[in-house]
Amino acid sequence: MNRHKGGHKEQGVAFRSGHRSGHKGRPTAAGTRQAGVPQTGVRQIGARQAGARQIGARQTGARQTGARQIGAQAVRQRTRPGVRTALSGGMVAVLPTLLLATFRTILRMFLWGVLWAILWAILWAGTGPVRAQTAPFDESRPQRPDDTVQGPERLSLSGSHRTRFQMLDGQFRPGFGDGDHSMAFVTLLRADVRLGKRFSLTAEIEDARQALADGSTPLETTNVNALALLQANLRYTADDLFGLGGRTRLTLGRQTLGIGRRRFVGRQVFRNTIQNFTGLDILWRGRGGRRVHGFYTLPVIIRPDAPERLLDNDIVFDRESLDLQFWGLALTDPTVSRHAHYELAVFGLHERDGAPDKAHRQTENRQLYTASLRLWRPHAGRHVDYELHGAVQFGEQRASDDPQDRRDLDHSAHYVHGEIGYSFGDGWQTRLMLQYDHASGDRDPEDGNSNRFDSLFGPRRPEFGPTGTYGAFNRSNITGPGIRLSIAPSRRLDGFVGYRAFWLDERRDEWGPADLQDRQGRSGTFLGHQIQGRLRWRPFPGNLMVETGFAHLVDGGFARRAPGATGFGDTTYLYTDVTFSF
């Protein structure tokens, strides 16, 4: 536009100049002679006319210059508000991106700073007092590097490695083969450095991989996370902080979390990968076992998540983002009565789609709040024990992670767990337990509401059976009772067998782990009968453990008739673990 306007100006100036140069009223010398006027007078008249023309030209030029200046001022006055608006609009659009980039940079610098601080602290710890020589090897107690190496007292090293072989026959998930077998490996290395009486640094590396898997293996980020930074944090511990009594522990950085029975957040044990979080965790312990536990974190997003990259055990650094936030507060008091301990907890999860320039992570945009109450009596000796755990969940979320789905649904869900057990008080520590779980499902997929319970970051192995490549059930749209018998003849040997029957809570909602749904509700609700068992042997307690187990699912009517059902029949899962800890 500027070049176009400038062109018109130049054409207008040329046109006006040409018009003046061809003015018909301008007298010439030849014309004057023909009129009989003396030449001297002519020269004088011509000189006067020339002067007049020069004065007129100066005045005309001055008027043009003034016009240009006035026009330029008008242009500037018209342009400034638009420029200011554009600049302010651009700043508003760019500001969130700049803040997120700054936050990520600061977070990465902090985590790497903790790692470098730990490396420096390890070197510094080597200059401190040396740990005294310990007693010779004793198989009755766990052996650690600190026991066999005369290292510095400030430094503590530990770790573990687990190898698992697992096989599955009768796949219940559509899109995979009838059977599958694979191996899973996970290695953990941890270093703790004490910085005086109150401060300490912790770093932990996780390397979770698979072998023998192929396209018929249902791989997820729960199976593979090669060479990941699991923990990198600074910890502060103080007694009687702010006059509250008891002991307070503050942890800042990347860490793992666990509250209560770990149904909503906890560090996974059976799963091959471990969910971690970056943020602040505060734990206060008072007399009699009273606890107040609060945290605000960004859950770490495990990467990569593409199946082909998981097959290759690709190494990609995990990350956290303000697009996913998780916080919680729990109060535990076992001093009310010896027959009833209680725990109150509330959790918040805030999620939104990731930025396109990052992982482009599409989500259900969950904005969920969960409040829970747990009452229990510990099992010990020869008496009856029990546990009641209820939770309500509300908020908003979308029906899917489709980027075109922008409809926020009102969310209202609930969960109930109950168990009652009896310990026989014999030498085998025999315990018989009855249990029941109910997690709500979505009543009507078309009503604009969401009722399917979300178990957040809770492990499911304790109540619902082994995960790995099995993992048939979770705390979502499910209901069913169970019975379990457990024994522990010695500190080296323990095991259990259990039976459970499962139904869908809502027939039109999905069976989540199998990704099967009958939106018409014509396939029934019965999922099947599950029988499972586990045996653990510790030839060297705390250092070496061998675990083997199984799960057998007799498929129910829904598993056979639901649209997309595999038709492979009953499912059998077998596994064997060997874990070496040091």
PyMOL commands that set and color helices and strands:
alter all, ss='L'
color gray80, all
select helices_A, chain A and resi 2-21+29-34+39-125+145-148+241-243+287-289+307-311+461-464+512-514+557-561
alter helices_A, ss='H'
color red, helices_A
select strands_A, chain A and resi 155-169+179-195+199-211+225-239+247-255+277-285+291-299+324-337+340-351+367-377+384-397+409-423+431-439+449-450+478-490+493-503+510-511+516-517+526-540+544-555+571-581
alter strands_A, ss='S'
color yellow, strands_A
deselect
rebuild
show_as cartoon
